[in-house]
Amino acid sequence: MKAIFLIAIIIGFTACKTQEQIRREQMVDNLGVQMVQSQQLVADTTVKIQALEERLGGLTGKLDELDHNSQSQLQTQVDTLNQRITLLEESNKTLQSKVEE
């Protein structure tokens, strides 16, 4: 009889969780939930950063293209002005020689 009583007491003590054990389990559960939430935030942030990088790359490409086009137009205008100056200088020489005659 004593053996059954002793076994019942041992089972009772081992089956019952202490408040500290319950608190630790709850803390572990909370940490698990927080970790999952943190992983979701990191994943969302990574996706947003990748989207921003793509947009930035597109804008950089457009700016480079605009810069190239502007430089090309500027060079064309400079070439045209140089041609006009050359023509005006030639015309001026011709006029000066006629005036001298």
C-alpha positions as CSV (number, residue, x, y, z in Angstrom):
1,M,0.0,0.0,0.0
2,K,2.8,2.3,0.9
3,A,4.4,1.6,-2.5
4,I,1.3,2.6,-4.4
5,F,1.0,5.7,-2.3
6,L,4.6,6.5,-3.0
7,I,4.3,5.9,-6.7
8,A,1.2,8.2,-6.8
9,I,3.1,11.0,-5.1
10,I,6.0,10.6,-7.4
11,I,3.8,10.7,-10.5
12,G,1.9,13.6,-9.1
13,F,5.1,15.7,-8.6
14,T,6.5,14.8,-11.9
15,A,3.3,15.4,-13.8
16,C,2.7,18.8,-12.3
17,K,4.7,21.7,-13.8
18,T,6.0,24.4,-11.6
19,Q,5.2,28.0,-12.2
20,E,8.8,28.5,-13.4
21,Q,8.5,25.8,-16.0
22,I,5.2,27.3,-17.2
23,R,6.8,30.7,-17.4
24,R,9.7,29.4,-19.3
25,E,7.5,27.6,-21.8
26,Q,5.5,30.7,-22.3
27,M,8.6,32.7,-22.8
28,V,9.9,30.2,-25.4
29,D,6.5,30.4,-27.2
30,N,6.6,34.2,-27.2
31,L,10.2,34.2,-28.5
32,G,9.1,31.8,-31.3
33,V,6.3,34.1,-32.3
34,Q,8.5,37.1,-32.2
35,M,11.1,35.4,-34.3
36,V,8.5,34.4,-36.9
37,Q,7.2,38.0,-37.0
38,S,10.8,39.3,-37.3
39,Q,11.5,37.0,-40.2
40,Q,8.3,38.2,-41.9
41,L,9.4,41.8,-41.4
42,V,12.9,41.1,-42.8
43,A,11.4,39.3,-45.8
44,D,9.0,42.2,-46.5
45,T,11.8,44.7,-46.1
46,T,14.0,42.7,-48.5
47,V,11.3,42.7,-51.1
48,K,10.8,46.4,-50.8
49,I,14.5,47.1,-51.0
50,Q,14.8,45.0,-54.1
51,A,11.9,46.9,-55.7
52,L,13.5,50.2,-54.8
53,E,16.8,49.0,-56.2
54,E,15.1,48.1,-59.5
55,R,13.4,51.5,-59.7
56,L,16.7,53.3,-58.9
57,G,18.4,51.3,-61.6
58,G,15.8,52.3,-64.1
59,L,16.0,56.0,-63.1
60,T,19.8,55.9,-63.3
61,G,19.5,54.4,-66.8
62,K,17.1,57.1,-67.9
63,L,19.4,59.8,-66.4
64,D,22.4,58.4,-68.3
65,E,20.4,58.3,-71.5
66,L,19.3,61.9,-71.0
67,D,22.8,63.0,-70.3
68,H,24.1,61.3,-73.4
69,N,21.4,62.8,-75.5
70,S,22.1,66.3,-74.1
71,Q,25.8,65.9,-74.7
72,S,25.1,64.8,-78.3
73,Q,22.8,67.7,-78.9
74,L,25.3,70.1,-77.4
75,Q,28.1,68.8,-79.6
76,T,25.9,69.1,-82.7
77,Q,25.2,72.7,-81.8
78,V,28.9,73.4,-81.2
79,D,29.8,71.8,-84.6
80,T,27.1,73.8,-86.4
81,L,28.3,77.1,-84.8
82,N,31.9,76.3,-85.7
83,Q,30.8,75.8,-89.3
84,R,28.9,79.1,-89.3
85,I,31.9,80.9,-87.8
86,T,34.2,79.4,-90.5
87,L,31.7,80.5,-93.2
88,L,31.5,84.0,-91.7
89,E,35.3,84.3,-91.5
90,E,35.6,83.3,-95.2
91,S,32.8,85.7,-96.1
92,N,34.5,88.5,-94.1
93,K,37.9,87.8,-95.9
94,T,36.1,87.9,-99.3
95,L,34.4,91.2,-98.4
96,Q,37.7,92.7,-97.1
97,S,39.5,91.8,-100.3
98,K,36.7,93.4,-102.3
99,V,36.9,96.5,-100.2
100,E,40.6,96.7,-100.6
101,E,40.3,96.5,-104.4
